[in-house]
Amino acid sequence: MIFWTTMSRMQYIVRSISIAILPLITGLFVAVSPVWSDFWWGFTLLIVSVWLLWILICALIGVHNEKTSRLLPLGLLLNLSFSLPLIALWRISEESIFIGVLLLFSHVMATIFSFLFSKLILERDFKGVNPLYKIFQVIILILPILWIFFIFYGDLFVTKLIRALGISILAYYLNFYLTAASIRFREPNWKPTKKKASL
């Protein structure tokens, strides 16, 4: 919630810079998986550099207290940060084209679905909901199982994949939840519908 409180320029810069730790950590994970990659580390530094440049521009021109100037860049940064572990998983999977497409599809689909149906996801009230919604939600929730299946099926499993799979699945679900939770900032006046207590 601190990003939607009025802050001085210095407060905004300091708090925003601290957020850059996340892409640095996930980007480093990509760069070292399975061997060091100058390309992916450079890509990580590019993401962080753009973020730092953005917060400096916002602070200088005085738009750092506007919701839009914080929400969109922050959302993009978090989304990219949580997608990086999936790239690490793809790299360890011998950069399989099929696995790469599956991971990309999973991330994009989960992000779009979570963004569009944020309120339903947070309320967890599925009465009267279109069955198609339920089907898509189940697909999104079980997609990581397909990652594991096809990695084993393609004989791509190595010991390093255990760690990469765990981190990637965690990042996948965190991105799904945080994208849904962003509705609290996109629509500050929205509150989940309280369920009536059953007798």
KAHU-V340747 format. One record per run of one state. SS is the DSSP state (~ for helix, > for strand, _ for the rest). FROM is the first residue (numbers start at 1). TO is the last residue. If there is no record, write none. Layout:
# KAHU-V340747
SS;FROM;TO, SS;FROM;TO
This chain:
# KAHU-V340747
_;1;1, ~;2;4, _;5;8, ~;9;31, _;32;37, ~;38;61, _;62;66, ~;67;92, _;93;96, ~;97;116, _;117;117, ~;118;123, _;124;130, ~;131;153, _;154;159, ~;160;181, _;182;182, ~;183;186, _;187;199
